[in-house]
Amino acid sequence: MSEITNLSPRLVWQYFDEITRVPRPSKKEGKIRAFLIDFAKKHHLDYRQDAAGNIVILKPATPGCEKSPVVILQSHMDMVCEKNSDVTFDFDNDPIRTRIDGEWVCAEGTTLGADCGIGMAAAMAMLTADKVEHGPIEALFTVDEETGLTGAFGLGEGMLTGKYLINLDSEDEGEIFIGCAGGIDTLATILYTPEPAPAGLVWFRIALSGLKGGHSGDDIDKGRGNSNKLLNRFLRYGTREFGLRLAQFDGGNLRNAIPREAFAIFGVSAGCVKPMLERFETYKAEITAEFQMTESSLEVTLAEEPAPAQVVDEVTQRRLVNAVCGVPNGVLAMSSAMPGLVETSTNLASVKFPEPGRIVVTTSQRSSVGSARDEAAASVRAVFDLAGARVIHSDGYPGWNPNPGSRLLKVAEQTYERLFGHAPKVRAIHAGLECGLFLEKYPHLEMVSFGPTLRGVHSPDERLEIPTVDKFWKLLVGVVDALR
């Protein structure tokens, strides 16, 4: 047990501590699924499991509340697995190393997994709490939310019977969410024939690190740097001015995270080394100044490197650096219906050389308007089509259209104001939630989403604000009690 188990509410924090000790990368939820089943058996709770691996744990109503409506508490099992490059960590086997830093809980060099581990912990606490009166509860734990929402897509028929669904995957205490963006991924694969590295070149490794990164939905409007875009500036200039030859380009990792780090290996002729180094210093000064207000920890380094065996052919290299330059990234449109809400965005998530002869670029588009989401994906596709890439789209997922007249929302608002003395904010979110998919399968559902305050989600800076967890728990208990 870690020091976080002494925090309040203790039951929630104790379950969260247990969850942090169970590896749960997306698409590798076997251990956390077994943990949940063992939990259900230990507490003599019935459970259901579907073919996708989703689990619903059932808790009967408090005596006298059997005729109350069924309430669904929903969270996802998987977590984003990101770490700093200087940290040794095996997400398939190692427990998250949590620590308290002032009024925050964070992890040592990795993502914390409070997204959505703290939601899971709250649902488990509700399933075992003995002083909360409630109607029947269905606690739904979905798989693979972070890399494709495949659990929500594959949710089995008859898994849910409730009318009200409370999604526990939000990140701003004091806000109740009633809508979210839909999304789609666009992947471009560029094939090429590797060439032997030319003789006589001087080789370098350029690396960009220290960016904040973050969630590609929640943080896309914060002006943060995209490591792939920034590194590509130098590569594109060097290709044009110095005959730079590219051997490798590696940046970003997850489709739903703004990339924080990138590096490339390249060579230039001996006669171009001096002007290249001068240009590097100019480039470094330019991007440092450009992002001085949002990326104070940005680092750019350049060091000589042993010669690689192979390089990308010159035609493919030009196509790649031009495509990465030209592909849209960031906020594309703000909502006219809800001031301050991002309507449409796109994220250049990663550039990878998974094997000689193949380059894969992953991007993700979001919008609260379906046609705008599809147009954003089409614009990304057009750029990579011009680069000669093979482009595919994921199936995409729908947004969640707000229902401001729902009883559940009214109960949540009234409960919050009664508990804390002021009204919560009611809004939609640009991030994707599973609610849109649940609504497709169960159109009768009324849904809200709320949670404690998290920051730095999807990055090693992820942290959970301690005092807001208590408020989150009190709100959840209050809403469940009021729905009896």
C-alpha positions, 0 to 999 in steps of 0.5 A, a space after each residue: 500500500 502506498 501513501 495515497 491510501 490514507 487520503 480521503 475518501 479512503 475507500 476510493 483511494 484504496 481502490 485506486 491504489 489497487 488499480 495502479 498496481 495492475 498493468 492495463 495497457 489498451 488491448 491488454 486488459 486481461 490482468 485488470 479484467 481478472 482483477 475486476 472479476 475477483 473483486 466481484 466474487 470476493 464481494 458476492 456480486 453478480 457480473 456479466 462479461 461480453 465477447 469484447 471483454 467488457 464487464 458489468 458488475 451488479 449491485 442489488 438495490 438497498 432494501 426498500 429501493 428495489 423499484 427505483 430506476 437502475 443507475 449505470 456507473 461507467 468507466 474504462 479499464 485501460 490507460 494511456 501508457 506514456 513515459 519520459 524517454 529517460 525512464 525505464 518502465 514496463 507497462 505490461 508488468 510494472 505497477 505505477 509508482 505513485 507519489 503525493 506532490 502537494 495537493 496532487 497525486 502523480 506518478 514517477 516519470 509515467 502516466 498515472 492512469 487516473 484516466 480512468 482509474 479514479 472513475 473505476 475506483 469510485 464505481 468499485 467504492 459504490 459497489 461496496 459502500 454500505 452506508 449509501 442508499 440506492 436503487 439497482 446499480 450496474 457498474 460497466 467497465 469497458 476495454 480499449 477506450 483509449 485506442 479505438 473505443 472498441 469496448 464501447 463499439 462491441 458492447 454486447 446486447 443486453 449488457 445494460 438495463 438501466 435508464 440513467 448512465 453516469 460516465 466517470 471519465 471527465 477531468 474537471 471538477 465543478 463541470 458536468 458534461 452533456 456532450 462530446 466530439 466524435 472522432 476518426 483516425 487517418 493513417 498514411 503509409 509511405 512505401 519506399 526502397 531503402 538505399 545504402 547510406 551515401 559515403 562521405 556524409 557527416 551524420 547527426 541526431 537531432 532531438 526535440 523534447 520537453 514539450 508538454 504534450 497532453 490530450 489531443 482533445 482537451 489540450 488541443 487549443 492550448 497552443 502547445 507545440 507538436 514535436 513532429 511538426 517542429 522537428 520537420 521544420 528543420 528536416 524540410 529546410 535541410 532537405 531543400 538547402 543542404 541536400 540533407 539525407 534522412 535515415 530515420 524520423 521518429 516522433 510521438 506515440 499515441 493517436 490521442 496524445 499531442 506528441 512531446 518528443 521526436 528525433 531524426 538521424 540525417 547526414 550532410 556533406 562535409 562542406 555543408 556541415 558549417 552552414 547546417 550548424 548555423 541554421 540549426 542554431 537559428 532554428 533552435 532560437 526561432 522555435 524557442 522564442 515562438 513557444 516561450 509562453 507555452 513550452 518553457 521546457 522545450 529542448 533541442 539538441 544536435 549531436 554527431 551520430 555513427 553512419 547508418 546502413 540505409 537512407 530514404 530515397 530522395 523522392 520519398 524524403 521530399 514527399 514525406 517532409 512536404 506532407 508533414 509540413 502541409 498536413 493540418 494540425 491543431 484547432 480547425 474551427 470553434 463552435 458557434 453553438 457553445 462559445 469557447 468550445 473547440 468544434 473541429 481539430 486534428 492531431 499529427 500524432 506520430 511519425 514512425 519508421 517501423 521497418 526499412 521501406 515503410 513509414 507510417 504517419 498517424 493522425 486523429 480528427 475530432 469534431 462535434 459536427 459529423 460532416 466537419 469531422 469527415 471533411 477534416 479527415 478528407 483534408 488530411 487524406 488529400 495531403 497524403 494522397 499527393 505524397 503518394 501514400 496509402 491512406 486509410 480511415 478508422 471506422 470513426 465514432 459518433 459524438 454525443 448530442 447534448 440533452 439539456 432537458 434530461 432528468 439526470 442532468 437536473 438531478 446532478 445540477 441540483 445535487 451539486 448546488 446543494 452540496 457545494 453552494 454554487 451551480 456547476 458549469 454544464 458544457 460539452 467537451 471536445 474530447 471523445 467519450 464512449 457515451 455517443 456509442 452507448 446512445 446508439 445501442 441504448 437510445 433511451 439512455 439519459 447521460 451525464 459525465 463528471 469527475 475530479 480534476 486531472 491535468 496533463 492527461 495522456 502524458 507523464 505530467 498526468 496528475 490528480 488533484 486530491 481535494 477534488 476526489 472527495 467532491 467527486 465522490 460526494 457528488 456521485 453518492 448524492 446523485 445516486 441517492 437522489 435518483 432513488 
